[in-house]
Structures are given as structure tokens and as C-alpha cells.
Amino acid sequence: MTLIVVGPALAQTTLQTKRGNENLRKYCTGDALSFCSGIDPDDKKMDSCFKEHRSELSENCRRAIDAYQASGGK
């Protein structure tokens, strides 16, 4: 799984990352702050965190992740 979200330091600014897409940033930012705070959004640890908290993620975030994976990570 490859996803991207913003970390706490980037939550109020434009995301500067090399991974993910606009829908992941739009729908998963809050989940990243809630469940994966302190993890660099470009770090593969973010993927592990999201896998660990999959059942707790918002519906929109889960859908964005599913769509991102279905598109081959684009």
C-alpha cells in the first residue's frame, strides 16, 4: 500500500510531498493527524500506520485509499 497524508507540521500549509494524490491529501489529513501524528508523510511508516488503523479511518479516507490503490498509485 502506498499512500500519503500530511503530518502535523504541514496540516495548515500546502502539502509538500512526493507521494499520494489530491484525494488522499483532502480526505486523509485529519486521520493522519489523529492516528499517525509525528510520522513523516513521505515515510513508508505512514502506510503501516494507516494499515494498523484501517478500521478507525474515516469512510472518505478509506475510499480515497481504495481508489488510489485501484489506480495503481496514481
C-alpha positions as CSV (number, residue, x, y, z in Angstrom):
1,M,0.0,0.0,0.0
2,T,1.3,3.4,-0.9
3,L,-0.5,6.4,0.5
4,I,0.3,9.9,1.5
5,V,-1.1,12.3,4.0
6,V,0.1,15.3,5.8
7,G,1.9,15.3,9.1
8,P,1.1,17.8,11.9
9,A,3.7,20.3,10.8
10,L,2.1,20.5,7.3
11,A,-1.6,20.5,8.3
12,Q,-2.0,24.2,7.9
13,T,0.1,24.6,4.7
14,T,0.2,23.2,1.2
15,L,1.4,19.7,1.3
16,Q,5.0,19.3,0.1
17,T,5.3,15.6,-0.6
18,K,6.4,13.2,-3.3
19,R,3.7,10.5,-2.6
20,G,0.0,10.2,-2.9
21,N,-2.6,12.3,-4.7
22,E,-5.0,15.2,-4.1
23,N,-7.8,12.9,-2.8
24,L,-5.6,11.3,-0.2
25,R,-4.5,14.7,1.0
26,K,-8.0,16.0,1.0
27,Y,-9.7,13.1,2.7
28,C,-6.9,11.6,4.9
29,T,-5.3,14.6,6.5
30,G,-7.4,14.5,9.6
31,D,-7.0,10.8,10.0
32,A,-3.2,11.2,9.7
33,L,-3.2,13.8,12.4
34,S,-5.4,11.7,14.7
35,F,-3.7,8.3,14.2
36,C,-0.3,8.8,12.8
37,S,0.9,12.2,14.2
38,G,4.6,12.6,14.1
39,I,5.2,10.3,11.1
40,D,6.8,12.0,8.0
41,P,4.2,11.7,5.2
42,D,6.9,10.5,2.8
43,D,8.0,7.7,5.2
44,K,6.7,4.2,4.5
45,K,5.8,4.0,8.2
46,M,2.8,6.1,7.3
47,D,1.5,3.2,5.2
48,S,1.9,0.9,8.2
49,C,0.1,3.3,10.5
50,F,-2.8,3.5,8.1
51,K,-3.0,-0.3,7.8
52,E,-2.9,-0.6,11.6
53,H,-5.8,1.9,12.0
54,R,-7.8,1.0,8.8
55,S,-11.0,0.2,10.8
56,E,-10.8,3.6,12.5
57,L,-10.2,5.7,9.5
58,S,-13.0,7.9,8.1
59,E,-15.1,6.4,5.3
60,N,-13.9,9.1,2.9
61,C,-10.3,8.3,3.7
62,R,-10.8,4.6,3.2
63,R,-12.4,5.3,-0.1
64,A,-9.6,7.5,-1.2
65,I,-7.1,4.8,-0.3
66,D,-9.0,2.2,-2.1
67,A,-9.3,4.4,-5.3
68,Y,-5.6,5.3,-5.1
69,Q,-4.6,1.6,-4.9
70,A,-7.1,0.6,-7.7
71,S,-5.5,3.2,-9.9
72,G,-2.0,1.7,-9.4
73,G,-0.9,4.5,-7.1
74,K,-1.8,7.4,-9.4
